[in-house]
Amino acid sequence: MVFPGTLSRGCSRCRKRKIKCDGRRPGCRRCELYKAPCPGYDRPLAFRFHGEPGHSLVRDEPGSSSAQTMGLGYEKARSRGSGVCRQPQPSFEDESISYFLHEYCVLPAPGVIKGHLDFLEGMYRSSSRSSCIHPALLAAAHISLSRHYKSSTLYVTARYHYGTALRTVNRDLSISKRPLKDETLASLMLLGMIENPYSMDAETQNKQIPSLMAKDDMDCLVIPDSQLDTSNPVIRLALVVTRIGQFYRAARRITSADSAWTPNKQREFLVPVIQEALAIGAELAMIEKAMPTRLQPQQTADKRPTTPNNEPLVSFQSRWTACTWVFFNMYLILFFGRLHVCAATLLRLVDSKSSPQVQLAQTTATIAEKQVVSMTQRLCSVLPYLMGEVNEQGIPLPVPQRQSVIMYHLVWPLAIAISSPHSSPGQVKECQARLNLIRDLYGIRLASFAPDLAKDLMA
């Protein structure tokens, strides 16, 4: 008896042409090289009919009713098709959406600061098919799944949905009389999540942070006059971040290398700016003390791996809360770094050594430098937990537990830590290695440009 060999596992086109197929899903590489749509994989299931054990199926007489019924059914089956069932192909639309929601949505919880895109699933399911949220979510979902499967076919599908989303969002924005809908805002967020990390053009990436690099006042970032619940520590944190942005833009206009201001005018404006920054620093200390315990960093000594400086690692009750704190530490690095530049500039401009401005500048420079070093160390100490290398107790995990939304939000904090002049060589090396890991694992091309953009921002 001769073994005929196993059945071909190639796609329908490769099996028909009797050529080797790599079996890649959802489309094989050979069809991609031919620039032809891959017909998919046919897995016929052959049905074999057996009678009871010890018996064989006996064909009825030609004139019997059962034979006539069977013959009619067989003819109908032949008229409908080949009579062989095909294996159902998976729906990559449903799979991509499920994968995206699992990787990018964070639900609110007692130990979680707010959440992230927790509204997205309900908004998508309750919206109409013509809404812009449908192509926007499909574009973001397909491009995420394409990175997971390394599939160029899914990437092409993502670009198709991306173009559709741009047209539908442009349609909604063109209707000036209609107020901006939540679905339109969510679609813009999703499109930004596509454009920011996956753009290959460094020149395009330079348009990403015009708010902090702008030298003009921006009314859209002014604190609103409405009464806000300042008893909520998260609201207070958001207000302080807004004030930090205002300080940074004002200080950058004064201390930038291409500033057109005279030295006397620079000295005149630096003093109130530094005083405003010191007031922000005092408010930061108050907010940190008022923060609930479940949202604060926790230090434990349970089997934590050693660090270069023998500093304890930090964990939280939630990785999303830790990610929010890392983002806040990034703002503080920018804040105290710019404050140190302001103090150094004021020291250079003041002639008299006994002037009160000199004492203010010296004290501010010392405080700012210590705070930058401390914030950078805090950022680096939480990275093992954020990267899924240890759990909440600091115990190393055999397999890293990473989530795409955390990796996506870690790009800028790592870039700022790399570009900060106050970071140690060991910290720069560690942050660069983690940034390269995010770039390679998740295909976030922004990781290649972010350090250079951060240097321009901090100049």
ZIFEN-V293360 format. One record per pair of residues at least 4 apart in sequence whose C-alpha atoms are under 7 Angstrom apart, sorted by sequence separation. I is the first residue (numbers start at 1). J is the second residue. D is the distance in whole Angstrom. If there is no record, write none. Layout:
I_J_D / I_J_D
This chain:
10_14_6 / 11_15_6 / 12_16_6 / 13_17_6 / 14_18_6 / 15_19_6 / 24_28_5 / 28_32_7 / 29_33_6 / 30_34_6 / 31_35_6 / 32_36_6 / 51_55_6 / 60_64_7 / 64_68_6 / 65_69_6 / 66_70_6 / 67_71_6 / 68_72_6 / 69_73_6 / 70_74_6 / 71_75_6 / 72_76_6 / 73_77_6 / 74_78_6 / 75_79_6 / 76_80_6 / 77_81_6 / 78_82_6 / 91_95_6 / 92_96_6 / 93_97_6 / 94_98_6 / 95_99_6 / 96_100_6 / 97_101_6 / 98_102_6 / 99_103_6 / 100_104_6 / 101_105_5 / 108_112_6 / 119_123_6 / 120_124_6 / 121_125_6 / 122_126_6 / 123_127_6 / 127_131_6 / 132_136_6 / 133_137_6 / 134_138_6 / 135_139_6 / 136_140_6 / 137_141_6 / 138_142_6 / 139_143_6 / 140_144_6 / 141_145_6 / 142_146_6 / 143_147_6 / 144_148_7 / 145_149_6 / 146_150_5 / 147_151_7 / 151_155_7 / 152_156_6 / 153_157_6 / 154_158_6 / 155_159_6 / 156_160_6 / 157_161_6 / 158_162_6 / 159_163_6 / 160_164_6 / 161_165_6 / 162_166_6 / 163_167_6 / 164_168_6 / 165_169_6 / 166_170_6 / 167_171_6 / 168_172_6 / 169_173_6 / 170_174_6 / 171_175_7 / 180_184_7 / 181_185_7 / 182_186_6 / 183_187_6 / 184_188_6 / 185_189_6 / 186_190_6 / 187_191_6 / 188_192_6 / 189_193_6 / 190_194_7 / 191_195_6 / 192_196_6 / 193_197_7 / 194_198_6 / 195_199_6 / 201_205_7 / 202_206_7 / 209_213_7 / 210_214_6 / 232_236_6 / 233_237_6 / 234_238_6 / 235_239_6 / 236_240_6 / 237_241_6 / 238_242_6 / 239_243_6 / 240_244_6 / 241_245_6 / 242_246_6 / 243_247_6 / 244_248_6 / 245_249_6 / 246_250_6 / 247_251_6 / 248_252_6 / 249_253_6 / 250_254_7 / 251_255_6 / 252_256_5 / 255_259_7 / 261_265_6 / 262_266_6 / 263_267_6 / 264_268_6 / 265_269_6 / 266_270_6 / 267_271_7 / 269_273_6 / 270_274_6 / 271_275_6 / 272_276_6 / 273_277_6 / 274_278_6 / 275_279_6 / 276_280_6 / 277_281_6 / 278_282_6 / 279_283_6 / 280_284_6 / 281_285_7 / 282_286_7 / 283_287_6 / 284_288_6 / 285_289_6 / 286_290_6 / 287_291_6 / 291_295_7 / 292_296_7 / 306_310_6 / 307_311_6 / 318_322_6 / 319_323_6 / 320_324_6 / 321_325_6 / 322_326_6 / 323_327_6 / 324_328_6 / 325_329_6 / 326_330_6 / 327_331_7 / 328_332_6 / 329_333_6 / 330_334_6 / 331_335_6 / 332_336_6 / 333_337_6 / 334_338_6 / 335_339_6 / 336_340_6 / 337_341_6 / 338_342_6 / 339_343_6 / 340_344_6 / 341_345_6 / 342_346_6 / 343_347_6 / 344_348_6 / 345_349_6 / 346_350_6 / 354_358_7 / 355_359_7 / 356_360_6 / 357_361_6 / 358_362_6 / 359_363_6 / 360_364_6 / 361_365_6 / 362_366_6 / 363_367_6 / 364_368_6 / 365_369_6 / 366_370_6 / 367_371_6 / 368_372_6 / 369_373_6 / 370_374_6 / 371_375_6 / 372_376_6 / 373_377_6 / 374_378_6 / 375_379_6 / 376_380_6 / 377_381_6 / 378_382_7 / 379_383_7 / 382_386_6 / 383_387_6 / 384_388_6 / 385_389_6 / 390_394_5 / 391_395_6 / 403_407_7 / 404_408_6 / 405_409_6 / 406_410_6 / 407_411_7 / 410_414_6 / 411_415_6 / 412_416_6 / 413_417_6 / 414_418_6 / 415_419_6 / 416_420_6 / 423_427_6 / 424_428_6 / 425_429_6 / 426_430_6 / 427_431_6 / 428_432_6 / 429_433_6 / 430_434_6 / 431_435_6 / 432_436_6 / 433_437_6 / 434_438_6 / 435_439_6 / 436_440_6 / 437_441_6 / 438_442_6 / 439_443_5 / 446_450_6 / 449_453_6 / 450_454_6 / 451_455_6 / 452_456_6 / 453_457_6 / 454_458_6 / 455_459_6 / 10_15_6 / 14_19_5 / 23_28_6 / 24_29_7 / 31_36_5 / 51_56_6 / 62_67_6 / 78_83_6 / 129_134_7 / 146_151_5 / 230_235_6 / 254_259_6 / 261_266_6 / 291_296_7 / 316_321_7 / 353_358_6 / 384_389_5 / 385_390_5 / 390_395_5 / 391_396_7 / 418_423_7 / 423_428_6 / 439_444_5 / 14_20_7 / 22_28_6 / 31_37_6 / 51_57_6 / 61_67_7 / 77_83_6 / 108_114_5 / 146_152_7 / 229_235_7 / 230_236_5 / 253_259_7 / 316_322_6 / 384_390_6 / 385_391_6 / 390_396_4 / 391_397_7 / 417_423_6 / 438_444_7 / 439_445_6 / 8_15_7 / 14_21_6 / 21_28_7 / 22_29_7 / 31_38_6 / 50_57_7 / 60_67_6 / 108_115_5 / 389_396_6 / 390_397_5 / 107_115_5 / 146_154_5 / 350_358_7 / 389_397_6 / 439_447_6 / 21_30_7 / 106_115_5 / 107_116_7 / 124_133_6 / 146_155_5 / 11_21_7 / 28_38_7 / 106_116_5 / 124_134_7 / 418_428_5 / 10_21_5 / 27_38_5 / 105_116_5 / 106_117_7 / 107_118_5 / 143_154_7 / 347_358_6 / 389_400_5 / 417_428_7 / 10_22_7 / 11_23_7 / 105_117_5 / 106_118_6 / 142_154_6 / 143_155_5 / 254_266_6 / 388_400_5 / 389_401_7 / 435_447_6 / 10_23_5 / 27_40_6 / 105_118_5 / 142_155_7 / 299_312_7 / 388_401_4 / 418_431_6 / 9_23_7 / 26_40_7 / 299_313_6 / 347_361_6 / 388_402_5 / 418_432_7 / 142_157_7 / 143_158_5 / 169_184_6 / 299_314_5 / 346_361_6 / 387_402_6 / 142_158_5 / 298_314_6 / 299_315_7 / 297_314_6 / 298_315_5 / 344_361_7 / 414_431_6 / 297_315_6 / 298_316_6 / 343_361_5 / 139_158_4 / 223_242_7 / 297_316_5 / 343_362_7 / 138_158_7 / 139_159_7 / 296_316_7 / 343_364_6 / 344_365_7 / 414_435_7 / 139_161_5 / 251_273_7 / 343_365_5 / 138_161_6 / 139_162_5 / 294_317_7 / 411_435_7 / 136_161_7 / 340_365_5 / 13_39_7 / 135_161_5 / 136_162_6 / 295_321_7 / 12_39_6 / 135_162_7 / 11_39_7 / 12_40_6 / 340_368_5 / 11_40_5 / 12_41_6 / 135_164_6 / 136_165_5 / 339_368_6 / 340_369_6 / 11_41_4 / 12_42_6 / 135_165_5 / 10_41_7 / 11_42_7 / 337_368_7 / 407_438_6 / 336_368_5 / 419_451_6 / 132_165_6 / 212_245_7 / 418_451_7 / 215_249_6 / 336_371_7 / 337_372_6 / 415_450_6 / 416_451_7 / 419_454_6 / 132_168_5 / 336_372_6 / 411_447_6 / 415_451_5 / 419_455_6 / 132_169_6 / 212_249_6 / 46_84_7 / 215_253_6 / 412_450_7 / 416_454_6 / 45_84_7 / 333_372_5 / 415_454_6 / 44_84_6 / 45_85_6 / 44_85_6 / 45_86_7 / 97_138_7 / 100_141_5 / 376_417_7 / 44_86_5 / 333_375_6 / 43_86_6 / 44_87_6 / 332_375_7 / 333_376_7 / 42_86_6 / 43_87_5 / 97_141_5 / 100_144_7 / 42_87_7 / 96_141_5 / 96_142_5 / 99_145_7 / 329_375_6 / 376_423_7 / 96_145_6 / 373_422_6 / 133_183_6 / 140_190_6 / 329_379_6 / 372_422_7 / 373_423_7 / 132_183_7 / 133_184_7 / 136_187_5 / 132_184_7 / 137_190_7 / 326_379_6 / 133_187_5 / 136_190_6 / 140_194_6 / 233_287_7 / 132_187_6 / 136_191_6 / 233_290_7 / 233_291_6 / 323_386_7 / 322_386_7 / 274_339_7 / 314_381_6 / 315_382_6 / 319_386_6 / 313_381_5 / 314_382_5 / 313_382_6 / 315_385_6 / 270_342_7 / 317_392_6 / 270_346_7 / 316_392_6 / 315_392_6 / 267_346_6 / 315_394_7 / 267_349_7 / 323_406_7 / 330_413_5 / 263_349_7 / 320_406_7 / 327_413_6 / 330_416_7 / 248_335_7 / 255_342_7 / 326_413_7 / 248_338_7 / 304_394_5 / 244_335_6 / 251_342_7 / 302_393_6 / 303_394_6 / 304_395_6 / 302_394_6 / 303_395_5 / 300_393_7 / 302_395_6 / 300_394_7 / 27_153_7 / 111_294_5 / 111_295_6 / 111_317_5 / 112_318_6 / 111_318_6 / 112_320_7 / 113_321_5 / 112_321_5 / 213_457_6 / 200_445_6 / 198_444_6 / 199_445_7 / 197_444_5 / 198_445_5 / 202_449_6 / 206_453_7 / 197_445_5 / 198_446_7 / 197_446_5 / 196_446_7 / 147_442_6 / 147_443_7 / 103_403_6 / 104_404_6 / 103_404_5 / 104_405_5 / 103_405_6
